[in-house]
Amino acid sequence: MEKWISLVAGGKEWYIMRSKWEEVVNKKTTLTSRPYRTMLIGEYTHSIDDKNRISLPAKFRTEMGKKIVVTPGLDQCLFVFTHKEWQKIEEQLNQSSLLQADNRSFNRFMFAGAVEVDVDAIGRILIPDFLRDRACLKNKVVVIGVSSRVEIWNEKTWSEYKKVVEKQADTLAEKLGQVGVL
């Protein structure tokens, strides 16, 4: 697996593959300024133990760091964010008007249920009881990467949700194309 090197330039942290860095040092190529972005992708089935711990996939642990934020998600799952991503969410939510009831309600939903958790030495995180109950997490859970966040699902709920979305994929893609996303 390719190793990454961390660089700090212009007040930002940048990552580059070791082989690319060696090309830059040997002047065979130039370094382009593209910031490293967390990319969490994939689907993994894991067990939740009797102490409410879930093992994060190794790739996710590398990307996310030692402290993460777990919060109630949408569609009966939990959202898991890096600190950097959580700060972006927090900033956006804090910019919403307190005068609108929907904004206040969603802020309460996200912030009241959020917890900061440590990733232990073997890559497990502790899911508090209230979040486990909210997402109906049983013995088997599915951990999925959704670009900048991780979601934790009850295995059965994820399977049912995925079947519905797969049937709608063409229609969803068309709608996203109409608004210029795809």
Secondary structure as UniProt FT lines:
FT   STRAND          4..9
FT   TURN            10..11
FT   STRAND          12..17
FT   HELIX           18..25
FT   TURN            26..27
FT   STRAND          40..48
FT   TURN            50..51
FT   STRAND          53..55
FT   HELIX           58..64
FT   STRAND          67..72
FT   TURN            75..76
FT   STRAND          78..82
FT   HELIX           83..94
FT   TURN            98..99
FT   HELIX           101..112
FT   STRAND          115..118
FT   TURN            121..122
FT   STRAND          124..126
FT   HELIX           129..134
FT   TURN            135..136
FT   STRAND          140..147
FT   STRAND          149..154
FT   HELIX           155..178
FT   TURN            179..180
//
